[in-house]
Amino acid sequence: MKNSRCLKTNHPKRRAGFSAWGLTMAIALGVHGMTGFTAAHAQATVGRVFGWAPAGETITAHNTSGTRRHAKANAKGRYTIGALPMGVYVVTLEKDGKAVDTRSNIKLTVGGGAEVDFACANDQCAAPANH
């Protein structure tokens, strides 16, 4: 009988101890969780444009808010322009510094990308093999 009284008396103290510990853990996990959420959210607010283009040519993506990025198609004819903020873009294929083909109204959504392909001579975007 005496033991159950001790348990009843000590129980609120233990509960208070667990509550303080629980609160400390909740705050620690909450701060860590918020930091992780912010980082994931920031990464998900950019998109990319990718596709096929004649090897070695420059592809430029720009939008009305002033974002402008470019890339060169690799030897296989592939290109990727990353880290583009969400929005609507115009993507241009350039040859010798002049626009030769344009795709308008390319919409980037959160965490997504848009494939924008440009025509290649004889449907071959890769650079000719050196013999």
Protein Blocks (a to p, Z undefined) as FASTA:
>chain_A
ZZmmmmmmmmmmmmmmmmmmmmmmmmmmmmmmmmmmmmmmmmmmpccddddddehiacdd
ddfkopacdddddfkopacdehiacddddddddeehiafbdcehiacdehiacdddddde
hhiabdcddZZ
